[in-house]
Amino acid sequence: MTNPALKMSPQERQQRSAEKRAAVLGFLASGEQWSTLTVLSELLRTSERNALRLLQKLNEEKLIKVDDRVLPHLRLKLYGITDHGLAVVGADVDMKAFAIGRTNPSFVQHHLESQLVRIRAEQTGWSNWTPGKVLFTDNSTRLKKLPDSLANRPDGRRVAVEIERFVKSPKRLTDVVGLHLQQIVAGKYDLVYYFTPHPEAQMRAFNKIQFVTMENQKVKLNDSHRARFKVFNLSEWKGEM
């Protein structure tokens, strides 16, 4: 099969390369800060070999930096945006550049899973994705419970995105559901989506909750409350609403 890239003119190849550079830098500068080869190749919809060539070039230009000391036993490299990269992109969020040696290893998997959900979502029409790093520094949100991300579904409804690798304790989950409902009532967002490797266990935990506290009042959960929460299999979700 003929490689489509071979049929491109030099100008077309140059434009495609510029688009890929912009996609990687824009993704990192939007609040994601760092990622991996596997995730960024998914973002670009290209092979890891092709993505690696681009990342090496960006590293040479000091637009990103590479950290291979976070999870050395997995030979995992993190590619993070530099101050120079943020300046070149013209990032419009309050975010620090990636710092080598400052990433918590226990947070890596959660961060990458959140990015994969984002990529699948945006490829199916989701928009206005705001990562947790941005929500944490943006005082204008005034959220009592920060989700992992906020985003708009294709129909415009605002969604709080939560990546749950493990099911919370009954008390903690009850507290979190109550806080989410308060923020839904306040108009901060419309729905809460949970992405987890254990959807059945997560749903059982939700279904056991009968009462939550909202504005210091005990409230019995009804079907309208429960309809605001949706649970999806982390590895199988393809963007459905």
C-alpha positions, 0 to 999 in steps of 0.5 A: 500500500502506498504511503499517503505522505509520499503523495504530499507536496513539500508544502503539504508535508511542511504544513502537516508537520507544523500542525503536529507540532502545534497539536503537541505543544498546545495540548501540553500548554493547555494545562496538561504540562507533561505526557508520554510517547504513547499518549501523544501518538494517540493525540496525533493519530500516528505511530509511536515511531513518527511521534518520537521523531517529532518529540526529539525535534521539539526537545532539541529546540528546547520547547519540551524537556524529557524526564526518564527518572520518574518510573525508570523500572518501566523505562517510561519517559515524560515529555513536558513543556518548557518555559520557552515552549509556553512562551512560543505557544502563547499559553493562556492558562496560569501554568508552570513549566515542567520540572524534571524530578518533581513529578509524583510517581503515584500520580502518573497513571491517573494523569495519563488516563485522564489525558486518554479520556480527553483525547477520545472525547475531543476526537468525538466532538467534546470541547472546552476541556479544562484540566485539573491543574488549571482548575486548581490555580483558577480562583474564579471557579470557586469550586468546593470539590475540584474534578479532574477536568471540566469539559463540554459535551457535543450537545453543550452540557458541561461535565465534571470528569472524574478518573476513579482508579479505585472506589472510594470509601462509603463515607468519602463517596457520600461526601463527594456526591453531595459536593458535586450536587451542590455545584450542579445546583449552583450552575457550575456544571450539569453532569458528573462522569466517572471513568473507572476500570471497575464500573460495576463496583462503582455503580454498586457503591453509588446505589448504596448511597441513600442520603447526602449533605447539601448546604448543611441539610440532609437530602435523600437522593432521588432519581433526578439526583442519580441521573446526574452521575454516569459511570463508564469503563475507562478502557472501553469508552469511545465518547458516548454520552 
